[in-house]
């Protein structure tokens, strides 16, 4: 009688499982490093950036307090005022000059993950900070 060869059951599933675990592990490692800014773009210039602070949550005096906080960190805040609306739940940092690294640096100081780019041909300021209702993250309790 000829010897029967036995197939290993689940060997295909085992390979798929291993690949899935490795992909998930790589994604977790990448996200973990991203939180600490390892993969964040670096500022492309050495001169100070100009920042406009907009109160996007409606809390009284929050634009002034945020401007003071950023100035204390060494940033050049050129102005602060109310945003067009007060519906911002989270703080948003907007790069206007094409130097995303500087915007990311500002966002990191404000503990915000919301960084977007809206390039302008002749921006009056390099970065706009729209303060949301999450301002206690970087200013503490009122």
C-alpha positions in Angstrom: 0.0 0.0 0.0 1.3 3.4 -0.9 1.9 5.8 1.9 -0.6 8.6 2.1 0.7 12.1 2.4 -1.1 14.2 4.9 -1.7 17.8 4.2 -1.2 20.2 7.1 -4.5 21.6 7.8 -4.6 25.4 8.2 -1.2 26.1 6.7 -2.7 28.6 4.3 -4.7 30.2 7.1 -1.6 30.2 9.3 0.3 32.2 6.7 -2.6 34.7 6.3 -2.8 35.1 10.0 0.9 35.7 10.4 0.9 38.3 7.6 -2.2 40.1 9.2 -0.5 40.2 12.6 2.7 41.6 11.1 0.8 44.3 9.1 -1.2 45.3 12.2 2.0 45.4 14.3 3.7 47.6 11.8 0.7 50.0 11.7 0.7 50.2 15.5 4.4 51.0 15.6 4.0 53.7 12.9 1.1 55.3 14.7 3.0 55.2 18.0 6.0 57.0 16.5 3.7 59.5 14.8 2.2 60.5 18.1 5.6 61.6 19.2 6.4 63.4 16.0 9.1 61.1 14.7 7.6 61.1 11.2 6.5 64.7 11.3 7.9 67.2 8.8 10.6 69.5 10.2 10.4 73.3 9.9 12.1 74.4 6.7 13.3 77.8 7.9 15.1 79.2 10.9 13.4 82.6 11.3 10.4 82.9 13.6 7.0 82.1 12.1 4.1 84.6 12.5 0.9 83.3 14.1 -2.7 84.6 14.1 -4.9 83.2 16.9 -8.6 83.0 16.4 -11.1 82.2 19.1 -13.3 79.5 17.6 -15.1 78.4 20.7 -16.5 81.6 22.1 -15.0 81.4 25.6 -14.3 84.9 26.7 -10.6 85.8 26.6 -9.4 82.5 25.2 -7.7 84.1 22.2 -5.7 86.4 24.4 -4.8 83.6 26.8 -3.7 81.4 23.9 -1.7 84.2 22.3 0.0 84.8 25.7 0.7 81.0 26.0 2.3 80.8 22.6 4.4 84.0 23.2 5.6 82.4 26.4 6.8 79.5 24.3 8.8 81.8 22.0 6.4 82.1 19.1 5.7 85.4 17.3 1.9 86.0 17.7 1.0 88.9 15.5 -2.7 89.2 16.4 -5.6 87.5 18.1 -9.4 87.9 17.5 -12.6 86.0 17.2 -13.1 83.4 14.4 -16.1 83.8 12.0 -17.9 81.2 14.1 -17.7 79.6 17.5 -18.5 76.0 16.5 -15.0 74.5 16.9 -14.9 71.5 19.2 -11.2 71.0 18.7 -8.2 73.3 18.1 -7.1 73.5 14.5 -3.7 74.7 13.3 -3.6 75.9 9.7 -0.4 76.2 7.6 -0.7 79.2 5.3 2.9 79.5 4.0 3.9 76.0 2.9 6.0 75.3 5.9 4.0 72.3 7.3 6.8 71.5 9.8 6.3 74.8 11.6 2.6 74.2 11.8 3.1 70.8 13.2 5.5 72.2 15.8 2.8 74.7 16.9 0.2 72.0 17.0 2.5 69.8 19.1 2.9 72.6 21.6 -0.9 72.9 21.8 -1.4 69.1 22.0 -3.5 69.2 18.9 -3.5 66.6 16.1 -5.5 68.8 13.8 -3.1 70.3 11.3 -4.2 71.4 7.8 -2.7 73.3 4.9 -4.4 76.2 3.2 -1.8 77.9 1.1 -2.1 81.5 0.1 0.0 83.4 -2.5 0.8 86.2 -0.1 -0.1 85.1 3.5 -0.2 87.8 6.1 0.7 85.2 8.7 2.5 81.8 8.4 0.2 79.9 10.8 -3.4 80.4 12.0 -4.5 78.7 15.3 -8.3 78.3 15.7 -8.9 77.6 19.3 -11.6 75.0 20.0 -13.4 73.9 23.1 -10.5 71.6 23.9 -8.3 74.6 25.0 -7.9 73.1 28.5 -5.5 70.6 27.0 -2.9 73.3 26.6 -4.1 76.1 28.9 -5.3 74.1 31.9 -8.7 74.7 33.6 -10.2 78.1 33.5 
